[in-house]
Amino acid sequence: MSDLIEGGPKLPQERRLITEIPGPRSRELQTRKTAAVAQGVGTVLPIYAAAAGGGVVVDVDGNSLIDFGSGIAVTTVGNSAPAVVAAVSNQLNAFTHTCFMVTPYEGYLQVAEALNRITPGSHDKRTALFNSGAEAVENAVKIARSYTRKQAVVAFDHAYHGRTNLTMAMTAKNQPYKNGFGPFASEVYRAPVSYPFRDSGVDGPAAAQRAIEVIEKQVGAENLAAVVIEPIQGEGGFVVPAPGFLPALAAWCQANGVVFIADEVQTGFARTGDLFACDHEGVVPDLIVTAKGIAGGLPLSAVTGRAEIMDAPHVGGLGGTYGGNPLACAAALAVLDLIETDDLSGRARELGRLLTDRFEALQASDARIGDVRGRGAMIAVELVEPGTHTPDADLTRRIAAAAHARGLIVLTCGTYGNVLRFLPPLAISDELLTEGLDLLDSVFKELT
């Protein structure tokens, strides 16, 4: 993993606390944030970063924190991986922008060609590049509507797809994403997802049939342009559908002329131990949406899919000033090369085993851990009142806060606010991961 850690000189891969968390310099900057930045822009942990690499983030007070968040699954190859830095630096010295829609450049083509090659399915594909996951999801819906000449879109319970007007409509969780921001885009409908921990033994095919019945009764295939689903739900709680759910849903879409869109913004690019989460069950989506881990922290997203669907919009109907920015494309090509040459899918599986083994061992002695789930380096722990399925959001907040104070960056999620999610960089060492897990173990024991 040394190739993924910031070079010249490399950051020490250690947890180091010099001040309280947050320290005085971070608190000073947080005061400036309050005076300068809209209050709607929140922060999980108000430590201000000065450097990051491998599996650590170093703040302006000199504290070095273990990173179990990866900027929400973005810095998969670590912050400032040398190969990514070199690729971006080379492009920076050439040019930073021309707008692909004005004077195109080869980097955009190379990223599109790579995505056409590595995304699920061997069919003829096309790709369009954008800036954010939400923007890509919105464009996927535009493409599906253009192709089918239908309007309705189905999303799922616990879904998160973004913060634009359309993607807020598709997102299930009200607070903080939707509250007070309506009215939202029309022709968006919601179906039940497979949530094994809360499904009382409903298997994947049965859960799919339940969803299909809702879709057929409330929407109708004749009106439906697309079904949009995260193969593993992210903000909704790292919900992994029961086996058979996704294939059955995809098969129904294919049989009924509905575009099946996989939102792999958080699950893509080796995060789940497969290159894409759809690969786990051999699901081939019509369109796949990617972002986050694609470019090592630079803003880039994509929609990739069947050529006949992607080519449906008229010339000029897709695009954007910054979409496929040259620097982001250079970073993406370096990231994709690292994923392949360093077998980061295999590394994600290794990390997943370490995380799952530790949390399952803890679960055996702590009834507050209702469920341990996920794939690869995308693992979650759902916290409940002991012996029940009742969510315990307060405990979740307290554990996260205690971990932060001890120098470990962890994130929460879930519709009920009761899920701890773990997204370590694939560049993290086993030693650093183990130290973070030991710290969490002690936090659970202290907060009894």
Secondary structure by P-SEA (a helix, b strand, c coil): cccccccccccccbbbbccccccaaaaaaaaaaaacccccccccccccccccccccccccccbbbbcccccccccccccccaaaaaaaaaaaaccccccccccccaaaaaaaaaaaccccccccbbbbbbccaaaaaaaaaaaaaaaacccbbbbbccccccccaaaaaacccccccccccccccccbbbbbcccccccccccaaaaaaaaaaaaaaccccccccbbbbccccccccccccccaaaaaaaaaaaaccbbbbbccccccccccccccccccccccccbbbbcccccccccccccccccccccccccccccccccccaaaaaaaaaaaaaaaccaaaaaaaaaaaaaaaaaaaaaaaccccccccccccbbbbbbcccccccccaaaaaaaaaaaaaabbbbbbbcccccbbbbbccccccaaaaaaaaaaaaaaaaaac
